[in-house]
Amino acid sequence: MTQGRTFDRSRMAGVIPCLLAAGLLAAAVVSPLSAAEPQATKPSAAADAGPLWERNLAKWQPLRQIASREFKFLVDPKHFSSGREAGFRAVWEKVKDAAAKNGFKITDGKKGLKEAVSTKEYFDTPDFKLRKAGYVIRVSTKYADGKPVYPFTLTVKEMSPDNLYRILGSKLAIAKGYKAEAGNEENISISANGALNGYIESAWGVKLKPEEIGARTVGDFGKIFPALLAAGLPADTKLEAKTAFGYKVVPGTLHLDGGVDVDIEMEGWAAAADGAIYLGEVSFSLETPDYYAMAKTHASAERFLQLCLGRDAAELKLANGERWAGSKVLFLLNLPNP
């Protein structure tokens, strides 16, 4: 999650009025979780034409509260068949070749292919009732010398790809006594026809120690994020964890138009520590302090994803990867994008 402002409960009282003053929540403020609220319509085929950021401006004006855009490209695990280091090296060379072909400058990083190791645990019921209610719960734990490092990060996301009003009027907030990094994020991937698609989610992250979330019930998480208690599940509902072992490298920096530099990240997921990689990813995040004032940078970032990765590095692509909307989590949970 891209780091945003630090929030506590006492500061949330001023957020909704500010958004109202900016004209952002006009239709959604009464109840962003209500089934009766306006639903954002899916775009027509004609709406798929043109740069994604321009289509966003037409649909979502204004967008100043979007903290970042994350560009995602899923990589076929066959490229890691000779091991993680060889796989990362081969993928990185193909990314750089595609960038050079399209006139993009990439600078190799000083850390090279040094790995950062972590686990990602996603909590839900066996039939994904929380996700169906629009929430994702993730616990991310970093590792050093094979041992977990605490505190870990608990992230709760609220999403609704077909209902923008819900996200712009999200009531997701942190309970009194906790502080979180929060922000709205846009997630962008390549569709089956080569066009770019994106959706917005609200993401909140808080640093915790294991004992602070107890047995991992809805109530344990709900005492930190009260909105979860209104998701329709009893507080004593025990949630199951789906775990991925992540190996991430940051091999270099992409220089975008508009004078903006972004780190390119590559990550491989395994089912066990040092296990075979079953899914890879190339991604980068673009901070958007002012969505409107970044036309050149938006266009440059979208062109890199669409042309460099989607077209000239297409051999890296996960077969039928568009089914997962660029999401490693959907792949892990076997939940194809509808």
Salt bridges, closest charged atoms under 4 A:
ASP48 OD1 - ARG55 NH1 3.88
GLU85 OE2 - ARG89 NH2 3.06
GLU93 OE2 - LYS96 NZ 3.50
ASP108 OD1 - LYS96 NZ 3.20
GLU115 OE2 - ARG84 NE 2.62
GLU158 OE2 - ARG166 NE 2.50
GLU186 OE1 - ARG69 NE 2.80
GLU201 OE2 - LYS157 NZ 2.97
ASP257 OD2 - ARG303 NH2 3.43
ASP261 OD1 - HIS255 ND1 2.77
GLU265 OE1 - LYS248 NZ 3.35
GLU267 OE2 - LYS120 NZ 3.59
GLU267 OE1 - LYS328 NZ 3.72
ASP274 OD1 - ARG84 NH1 3.36
GLU281 OE1 - LYS328 NZ 3.00
ASP290 OD1 - ARG64 NH1 2.83
GLU302 OE2 - ARG69 NH2 2.81
ASP312 OD1 - LYS101 NZ 3.54
ASP312 OD2 - ARG311 NH2 3.09
GLU315 OE1 - LYS94 NZ 3.04
GLU322 OE1 - LYS317 NZ 3.41
